[in-house]
């Protein structure tokens, strides 16, 4: 069975943006990091073996200083 893929949208305190731009890419489960506009500040693509590992990844991201909120989207099917 393949890896579970998810996108995690993250809101951060403005004063933490610069530091988190460096922190998020260091996580080996984070495959891509996007600094975005809109309701959220970052969009991360992560890969996990299962939902338990995904939960640990989310907890790790939420524990970072300056992270205010996360919303996770699990990919059900990649169409393109």
Buried (B, 14 or more C-beta within 10 A) or exposed (E): EEBBBBBBBBBBEEEBEEEBBEBBEEBEBBEEBEEEEEEBBBBBBBBBEEEEBBEEBBEEBEEBEBBEEBEBEEEEEEEE
